[in-house]
C-alpha cells in the first residue's frame, strides 16, 4: 500500500494493527505485553509481568511466543546488512 500510514499498538493482551485509521487485525498476546517494537517486517512485544516475548510478522500473525525471563520490559530488532 503505497503512501499508507500503518500503526501497531498493544493493549495489555492484544496487538492491534491499523492502516490509515482503519483497523486491520487484532492478535492475542501474553498478558502484560505493553511495549511494542516494529521493524523490518517483525513486531516484538515483551510481557512485563510474565517475561514472555511474542514475535509477530507484519501482518499480525504470531510466529513465536516463549518465556525468556521472569520479567521482560523491552525488546528490539537488530538486522545486519
One Martini backbone bead per residue (centre of mass of N, CA, C, O) as a GRO file, in nm:
protein
   81
    1UNK     BB    1   0.081   0.047   0.031
    2UNK     BB    2   0.103   0.335  -0.096
    3UNK     BB    3   0.108   0.591   0.149
    4UNK     BB    4   0.059   0.452   0.400
    5UNK     BB    5  -0.052   0.437   0.745
    6UNK     BB    6   0.102   0.254   1.007
    7UNK     BB    7  -0.008   0.082   1.311
    8UNK     BB    8   0.117  -0.029   1.638
    9UNK     BB    9  -0.046  -0.185   1.926
   10UNK     BB   10  -0.109  -0.224   2.272
   11UNK     BB   11  -0.353  -0.412   2.509
   12UNK     BB   12  -0.204  -0.614   2.726
   13UNK     BB   13  -0.349  -0.878   2.520
   14UNK     BB   14  -0.300  -0.708   2.244
   15UNK     BB   15  -0.262  -0.661   1.894
   16UNK     BB   16  -0.281  -0.366   1.696
   17UNK     BB   17  -0.388  -0.281   1.359
   18UNK     BB   18  -0.328  -0.002   1.135
   19UNK     BB   19  -0.469   0.174   0.837
   20UNK     BB   20  -0.553   0.481   0.805
   21UNK     BB   21  -0.752   0.418   1.074
   22UNK     BB   22  -0.793   0.119   1.004
   23UNK     BB   23  -0.866  -0.180   1.101
   24UNK     BB   24  -0.693  -0.502   1.063
   25UNK     BB   25  -0.601  -0.627   1.358
   26UNK     BB   26  -0.617  -0.896   1.616
   27UNK     BB   27  -0.386  -1.014   1.870
   28UNK     BB   28  -0.306  -1.251   2.089
   29UNK     BB   29  -0.121  -1.196   2.390
   30UNK     BB   30   0.048  -1.172   2.651
   31UNK     BB   31   0.011  -1.067   2.946
   32UNK     BB   32   0.169  -0.745   2.966
   33UNK     BB   33   0.183  -0.634   2.664
   34UNK     BB   34   0.291  -0.301   2.607
   35UNK     BB   35   0.528  -0.319   2.432
   36UNK     BB   36   0.636  -0.207   2.095
   37UNK     BB   37   0.806  -0.340   1.804
   38UNK     BB   38   0.888  -0.214   1.462
   39UNK     BB   39   1.077  -0.408   1.212
   40UNK     BB   40   1.143  -0.563   0.925
   41UNK     BB   41   0.858  -0.740   0.966
   42UNK     BB   42   0.857  -0.703   1.280
   43UNK     BB   43   0.693  -0.794   1.597
   44UNK     BB   44   0.751  -0.688   1.934
   45UNK     BB   45   0.635  -0.828   2.264
   46UNK     BB   46   0.670  -0.783   2.593
   47UNK     BB   47   0.622  -0.926   2.920
   48UNK     BB   48   0.640  -0.784   3.217
   49UNK     BB   49   0.504  -1.004   3.425
   50UNK     BB   50   0.612  -1.294   3.257
   51UNK     BB   51   0.855  -1.293   3.024
   52UNK     BB   52   0.738  -1.275   2.749
   53UNK     BB   53   0.796  -1.333   2.394
   54UNK     BB   54   0.651  -1.181   2.107
   55UNK     BB   55   0.637  -1.286   1.760
   56UNK     BB   56   0.558  -1.103   1.469
   57UNK     BB   57   0.432  -1.020   1.189
   58UNK     BB   58   0.318  -0.759   0.974
   59UNK     BB   59   0.014  -0.911   0.999
   60UNK     BB   60  -0.013  -1.039   1.313
   61UNK     BB   61   0.134  -1.308   1.325
   62UNK     BB   62   0.231  -1.564   1.516
   63UNK     BB   63   0.559  -1.709   1.539
   64UNK     BB   64   0.642  -1.651   1.854
   65UNK     BB   65   0.622  -1.782   2.204
   66UNK     BB   66   0.824  -1.707   2.501
   67UNK     BB   67   1.006  -1.762   2.777
   68UNK     BB   68   1.290  -1.537   2.888
   69UNK     BB   69   1.182  -1.434   3.177
   70UNK     BB   70   1.043  -1.299   3.455
   71UNK     BB   71   1.098  -1.018   3.306
   72UNK     BB   72   0.984  -0.793   3.030
   73UNK     BB   73   1.030  -0.470   2.884
   74UNK     BB   74   1.225  -0.505   2.630
   75UNK     BB   75   1.268  -0.478   2.266
   76UNK     BB   76   1.459  -0.564   1.964
   77UNK     BB   77   1.574  -0.495   1.633
   78UNK     BB   78   1.835  -0.672   1.457
   79UNK     BB   79   2.024  -0.590   1.167
   80UNK     BB   80   2.196  -0.708   0.876
   81UNK     BB   81   2.365  -0.636   0.569
   0.00000   0.00000   0.00000
